[in-house]
Amino acid sequence: MNHNDMYSMKNFDFLARSFARMHAQGQPVDLQAIVGNMDEEHREWFCQRYELYCRQVSSQAEAAH
């Protein structure tokens, strides 16, 4: 993986985490619109990260109550 790919993945990771937080706050997140122009590899990776962060945010919210 070259430097630009690593930078791109960090940006995608940040976006996945941000959208997961938005989802947890009750804001609508249209995942299909977000990943619509991504190639298959990035789309799959992004969706996996988004789901991971959604689970983490949900677990943190449950632990806080």
C-alpha positions in Angstrom: 0.0 0.0 0.0 1.5 3.3 -1.0 1.4 6.5 1.0 -1.6 7.9 -0.8 -3.6 4.7 -0.2 -2.8 4.9 3.5 -3.9 8.5 3.7 -7.1 7.7 1.8 -7.9 4.9 4.1 -7.4 7.1 7.2 -9.9 9.6 5.6 -12.4 6.8 4.9 -11.9 5.5 8.5 -12.6 9.0 9.9 -15.7 9.3 7.7 -17.0 5.9 8.8 -16.5 6.8 12.5 -18.2 10.1 12.0 -21.2 8.7 10.2 -21.6 6.0 12.9 -21.7 8.7 15.5 -24.3 10.6 13.5 -26.4 7.5 13.2 -26.2 6.9 16.9 -27.4 10.5 17.5 -30.5 9.7 15.4 -29.4 11.6 12.3 -30.3 9.9 9.0 -27.3 8.3 7.3 -27.8 7.1 3.7 -25.0 4.6 3.4 -25.8 3.8 -0.2 -25.4 7.4 -1.2 -22.1 7.6 0.7 -20.6 4.6 -0.9 -22.3 4.9 -4.3 -19.2 6.1 -6.2 -16.6 4.0 -4.4 -15.1 1.0 -6.1 -16.0 -2.4 -4.7 -12.9 -2.8 -2.5 -13.3 0.6 -0.8 -17.1 0.1 -0.5 -16.7 -3.2 1.2 -14.0 -1.9 3.6 -16.0 1.3 4.4 -19.2 -0.6 5.1 -17.3 -3.0 7.4 -15.7 -0.1 9.3 -19.0 1.7 9.5 -20.7 -1.4 11.0 -17.8 -1.8 13.5 -18.1 1.8 14.7 -21.9 1.5 14.9 -21.5 -1.5 17.2 -18.9 0.3 19.3 -21.0 3.5 19.7 -24.0 1.3 20.6 -22.0 -0.6 23.2 -20.6 2.6 24.7 -24.1 4.0 25.0 -25.4 0.9 26.7 -22.5 0.9 29.1 -23.2 4.5 30.0 -26.7 3.6 31.1 
